[in-house]
Amino acid sequence: AISSDNVNGNARRYGQLSNEYDNTYIDLQEPVSSRTDGDPGKHDLFEGTLEELDKVCEESNMKDAVQILRLLKEKGIVVNLPRYLLLLKAYAKAKALVEAKAVHEHLVRSKSLLDINTCNVILKMYAKCCSMQDAYYVFCLMPECNLSSWDIMITWLAKNGLGEDAIDMFFQLRESGLKLDGQLFIGVFTACGALGDVTEGMLHFDSMSKVYGIVPTMDHYVGIVDWLGTCGYLDEALDFIEKMPMEPSFEVWETLLNLCRSQGNMELGNRCSEIVEELKPSHLIKESKAGLVPVTASVIAPKEQIKKSRK
């Protein structure tokens, strides 16, 4: 679970951040020429230009990006915010936590105060690097949080297996005074799936319309089917689909189909395959060629049964 023991909730400036981090980040203040880690002569390959930084970022060469950032700092060349954002997103994709911390530290030293959108990019970077403690620390230091900030924390706490913390954060959000939107509930459903709590998940689904006046979209139905199936409730997921107030989309049936495959439920999976084929024939043709679904008619349920399941 995440901990707020070392978080100063009243902190407002990111200059304090460097004093709180542990020693696992790369020090960008240290001159490139003094470093001995990795290839001793590798820094000689770079001149320290913004063009080099753009190139290694495009190639997802994260360690070289850190080296170039040091050279740029030594030369006094300013890196603009859009380049930092590209770097942060690249580190998130690569899940390179150590280098991500280095760039974050460099950004903190370069900019006295970061706006909400930049902070949200940092939150997601740490979340995708599976470091929710760092994400939570940044979240607590943010001068102001918007719905996207809360959504990132709730969703990624759940995706990182911290479902209980995600639900706790949702309850904190409800007390914040911000008006909830539909996107947040998708993260809540993910959290309920992580906890395996079907009852609480359905209570949150009911509260969407009854308490907050939010009309569920197809994305919400996909999310519910996903966490019901992930918890092993495939039959309940099917029952939920059959009771939908609108025609289930291709994505709803595809979600259930994939869950049936992963859990070895061939009977229900075959029924879903037939429906998916009716809704989007080209999809199953492509998957059949890849060997992902059976191509013989003997494994597909009768159409009468399928039509009945969709009523």
C-alpha positions in Angstrom: 0.0 0.0 0.0 1.1 3.6 -0.6 2.1 5.6 2.4 1.9 9.3 3.1 4.4 9.3 6.0 7.0 11.2 4.1 4.6 13.5 2.2 4.3 17.1 3.2 0.7 17.9 2.2 1.3 21.6 2.5 4.2 21.7 0.1 3.6 23.8 -2.9 6.9 24.1 -4.7 8.7 21.2 -6.4 12.1 22.5 -5.4 11.6 20.5 -2.2 11.2 17.3 -4.2 14.9 16.6 -4.5 15.4 16.5 -0.7 12.9 13.7 -0.3 14.0 11.3 -3.0 16.1 8.3 -2.2 19.5 7.6 -3.8 18.1 5.5 -6.7 18.1 8.3 -9.2 20.9 9.4 -11.6 22.4 12.8 -10.6 22.1 15.1 -13.5 24.3 17.7 -11.7 27.3 15.5 -12.0 29.4 16.4 -15.0 29.4 13.8 -17.8 33.2 13.6 -17.9 33.4 12.5 -14.3 31.1 9.5 -14.6 32.4 6.0 -14.7 29.3 3.9 -15.1 28.5 2.1 -18.4 30.8 2.7 -21.4 33.6 5.1 -20.2 33.9 6.8 -23.6 30.3 6.8 -24.6 29.7 10.4 -23.7 32.3 11.3 -26.4 29.8 10.1 -29.0 27.5 13.1 -28.3 28.1 16.8 -28.6 25.2 17.8 -26.5 22.7 19.3 -28.9 18.9 19.5 -28.9 18.9 17.6 -32.2 20.7 14.7 -30.5 18.2 14.7 -27.7 15.3 14.6 -30.2 16.9 11.7 -32.0 17.5 9.5 -29.0 14.0 10.3 -27.7 12.6 9.2 -31.0 14.6 6.0 -30.9 13.6 5.4 -27.3 17.3 5.3 -26.2 16.6 6.4 -22.7 20.1 6.1 -21.2 21.6 8.2 -23.9 19.0 10.8 -23.4 20.1 11.2 -19.8 23.7 11.6 -21.0 22.7 14.3 -23.5 20.7 16.1 -20.9 23.9 16.4 -18.7 25.8 17.7 -21.7 23.1 20.3 -22.4 23.2 21.4 -18.8 26.9 21.8 -18.8 26.6 24.0 -21.9 23.8 26.0 -20.4 21.4 25.0 -23.2 17.8 25.3 -22.1 15.5 22.3 -22.8 12.0 23.5 -23.4 8.9 22.0 -21.8 7.6 20.2 -24.9 10.8 18.2 -25.1 10.6 17.3 -21.4 7.1 16.1 -21.9 8.2 13.9 -24.8 11.0 12.5 -22.6 8.7 11.8 -19.7 6.2 9.9 -22.0 9.1 8.0 -23.6 10.3 6.9 -20.1 6.8 5.9 -19.2 6.6 3.7 -22.3 10.0 2.1 -21.5 9.2 1.8 -17.8 12.7 3.1 -17.1 12.2 4.3 -13.5 15.7 5.3 -12.6 16.2 7.4 -15.7 12.6 8.8 -15.3 13.5 10.1 -11.9 16.7 11.7 -13.3 14.7 13.6 -15.9 12.0 14.6 -13.4 14.7 15.9 -11.1 16.2 17.9 -13.9 12.8 19.3 -14.8 12.1 20.3 -11.2 15.4 22.2 -11.1 14.8 23.9 -14.4 11.2 25.0 -13.8 10.2 26.7 -10.5 6.5 25.6 -10.7 4.9 23.1 -12.9 1.3 23.4 -14.3 -1.3 20.7 -13.7 -1.0 19.2 -17.2 2.7 18.7 -16.8 2.2 17.2 -13.3 -0.3 14.8 -14.7 2.2 13.6 -17.3 4.6 13.0 -14.4 2.0 11.1 -12.4 1.3 8.8 -15.4 5.0 8.3 -16.0 5.6 7.0 -12.5 2.4 5.0 -12.6 3.4 3.3 -15.8 6.8 2.6 -14.2 4.9 0.8 -11.4 6.1 3.3 -8.8 2.9 4.5 -7.2 4.7 5.7 -4.1 6.5 8.3 -6.3 3.3 9.1 -8.1 1.5 9.6 -4.8 4.3 11.8 -3.5 4.0 14.1 -6.6 0.2 14.1 -6.3 0.4 15.3 -2.8 2.8 18.1 -3.7 0.7 19.4 -6.6 -0.6 22.9 -5.9 -3.9 22.0 -7.5 -5.4 18.8 -8.9 -8.0 18.4 -11.6 -10.2 15.4 -12.4 -7.5 14.0 -14.7 -5.1 14.0 -11.8 -7.5 11.9 -9.6 -8.4 9.7 -12.5 -4.7 8.8 -13.2 -4.2 8.0 -9.5 -7.3 5.9 -9.1 -6.9 4.0 -12.4 -3.2 3.3 -12.0 -3.4 2.3 -8.3 -5.9 -0.3 -9.5 -3.8 -1.4 -12.4 -0.8 -1.8 -10.1 -2.8 -4.1 -7.8 -3.6 -1.5 -5.2 -7.4 -1.7 -5.5 -8.1 -0.8 -1.9 -6.0 2.4 -2.1 -7.8 3.3 -5.4 -11.2 3.0 -3.7 -9.9 5.1 -0.8 -8.7 7.8 -3.2 -12.1 7.8 -4.9 -13.8 8.4 -1.5 -11.3 11.3 -1.0 -12.3 12.7 -4.4 -15.9 12.7 -3.5 -15.1 14.9 -0.5 -13.0 17.3 -2.6 -15.9 19.2 -4.1 -15.0 18.4 -7.7 -17.8 17.3 -9.9 -17.4 13.7 -10.9 -17.5 12.6 -14.5 -18.0 9.3 -16.3 -14.3 8.7 -17.0 -13.5 8.4 -13.3 -15.9 5.5 -12.9 -14.0 3.4 -15.4 -11.0 3.6 -13.0 -13.3 2.7 -10.1 -14.5 -0.4 -11.9 -10.9 -1.4 -12.6 -10.3 -1.0 -8.8 -13.2 -3.2 -8.0 -11.9 -5.8 -10.4 -8.5 -5.7 -8.7 -10.3 -6.3 -5.3 -12.6 -8.9 -6.7 -15.5 -7.1 -5.1 -18.5 -7.5 -7.4 -21.0 -6.1 -4.9 -19.1 -2.8 -4.4 -18.6 -2.5 -8.1 -22.3 -2.8 -8.9 -23.1 -0.3 -6.2 -20.8 2.2 -7.8 -22.4 1.5 -11.2 -25.8 2.2 -9.8 -24.6 5.4 -8.1 -23.4 6.8 -11.4 -27.0 7.6 -12.6 -28.9 7.6 -9.3 -26.5 9.8 -7.4 -24.3 11.7 -9.9 -26.7 11.8 -12.9 -24.1 10.2 -15.2 -25.5 8.2 -18.1 -23.4 5.0 -18.6 -21.7 4.8 -21.9 -20.6 1.7 -23.8 -17.1 2.1 -22.3 -18.7 1.7 -18.9 -20.4 -1.5 -19.9 -17.1 -2.8 -21.4 -15.4 -2.0 -18.1 -18.0 -3.8 -16.0 -17.9 -6.9 -18.3 -14.1 -6.9 -18.1 -13.9 -6.8 -14.3 -16.8 -9.3 -13.8 -15.0 -11.7 -16.1 -11.6 -11.0 -14.6 -13.0 -12.0 -11.2 -14.2 -15.3 -12.8 -17.9 -14.3 -13.1 -18.3 -15.1 -16.8 -21.9 -16.2 -16.5 -22.7 -13.1 -14.5 -21.0 -11.0 -17.2 -23.2 -12.6 -19.9 -26.3 -12.0 -17.8 -25.2 -8.3 -17.4 -24.8 -8.0 -21.2 -28.2 -9.5 -21.8 -29.9 -7.0 -19.5 -28.2 -3.9 -21.1 -30.7 -1.2 -22.0 -29.0 -0.8 -25.4 -27.7 -3.2 -28.0 -24.3 -4.4 -26.9 -21.4 -3.3 -29.1 -18.7 -5.3 -30.8 -16.3 -4.2 -28.0 -18.6 -5.6 -25.3 -18.8 -9.1 -26.9 -15.1 -9.1 -27.8 -14.2 -8.4 -24.2 -16.2 -11.3 -23.0 -14.8 -13.5 -25.8 -11.2 -12.7 -24.8 -12.0 -13.5 -21.1 -13.6 -16.8 -22.1 -10.5 -17.7 -24.0 -8.1 -16.8 -21.2 -10.2 -18.9 -18.7 -10.9 -21.8 -21.0 -14.6 -21.5 -21.2 -15.1 -22.8 -24.7 -18.9 -23.1 -24.6 -19.5 -19.5 -23.8 -16.5 -18.4 -25.9 -18.0 -20.1 -29.0 -21.3 -18.3 -28.5 -19.4 -15.0 -28.2 -17.4 -15.8 -31.4 -20.6 -16.2 -33.3 -21.9 -12.8 -32.2 -18.6 -11.1 -32.8 -18.6 -12.6 -36.3 -22.1 -11.2 -36.9 -21.1 -7.8 -35.8 -17.7 -7.6 -37.5 -17.0 -10.5 -39.8 -13.5 -9.3 -40.8 -12.3 -9.4 -37.2 -12.7 -13.1 -36.8 -11.4 -13.8 -40.3 -8.2 -12.0 -39.3 -8.0 -13.9 -36.0 -8.7 -17.2 -37.6 -5.7 -16.8 -39.9 -3.6 -16.1 -36.8 -4.9 -19.3 -35.2 -6.7 -17.5 -32.4 -10.2 -18.9 -33.0 -11.6 -22.2 -34.5 -12.6 -22.0 -38.2 -14.9 -25.1 -38.2 -18.6 -24.8 -37.9 -18.8 -27.6 -35.4 -17.5 -25.4 -32.5 -20.0 -22.6 -33.1 -23.3 -22.6 -31.2 -26.5 -22.6 -33.2 -27.7 -19.2 -34.4 -31.1 -19.7 -32.6 -29.3 -20.0 -29.3 -27.1 -16.9 -30.0 -30.1 -14.8 -30.9 -31.9 -15.9 -27.8 -28.8 -14.9 -25.7 -29.0 -11.4 -27.1 -32.6 -10.8 -26.2 
